[in-house]
Amino acid sequence: MCYTINIMTDYYQTLGVANNATPEDIKKAYRKMAGIHHPDKGGDTAQFQKVQEAYETLSDPQKRQQYDNPNPFGNGQMPGGFQQGFPGGFSFQMGGFGMDDIFSQMFGHPGQRGRPQQPSYRTVVWVSIEQVYNGGEQLLQMQGQSNPIKIDIPRGVDDGQTMRYDNLIKDGILIVEFRVYPNAKYQRNGPHLHSVQDVSVLDLIVGGKFEFTTVSGDKVEVTIPPNTQPGSNLRLVGKGLPINNGFGDQMILMKPFIPATIDSRIKDAITQYRN
């Protein structure tokens, strides 16, 4: 399946400033561009909104830092500020500087600070919980390009996590924010999944079994131990989402129900026990 997506152009280009522009430069550029594109002065409303969006991001130091240096692994930062990397064309940074910038500063030409920064394009891609488990590829039809491009979906990707892809867009980089669709069956907590299972109170008392389909698609037989309390969780170790070199767990909450029909002998036994 190929999705058509809108790409947000570089905020610096929107305001017409360099990537190392000072706050005063950004404010001055914003006033100029806002005056040009303001609807009350005959400007284009959509372009004016883009100018507003660019200024709101670049004028806020924290937002600007996150925009300039997106963390490709969300909370997966390694000790010392280093980012974990994967093969497949992904490009990551350490402490806000790319490796090319570091070596260029050490051995490059005097007065230069690494290579010129490429324009960046950002978009949001929604994925299912099954895609989080399996990973895979996704086709994106970019505006202004005739052919779709293909991105890799990393296994275990977090909701809100950003990834940087180099060499996919000519003369630019693509930054993708992944969002995960809510799932009625699997509630996510990091690499762990939580689900609810309806079980008879009789099975909670004497024990029982039920079949459960994991996020991988496997069907497993789950055993309910005797005397299981309502609201208890059964844990399926390693049946959750990928994390590092392993997997999280699948937790199953026992939600009891009373069978519509109960054998009279069971009712008599309960009555005698109560007496």
Secondary structure, 3 states (H helix, E strand, C coil): CEEEECCECCHHHHHCCCCCCCHHHHHHHHHHHHHHHCHHHCCCHHHHHHHHHHHHHHCCHHHHHHHHCCCCCCCCCCHHHCCCCCCCCECCCECCECHHHHHHHHHCCCCCCCCCCCCEEEEEEEECHHHHHHCEEEEEEECCCCCCEEEEECCCCCCCCEEEEEEEECCEEEEEEEEECCCCCCEEECCEEEEEEEEEHHHHHHCEEEEEECCCCCEEEEEECCCCCCCCEEEECCCCCEECCEECCEEEEEEEECCCCCCHHHHHHHHHHHC
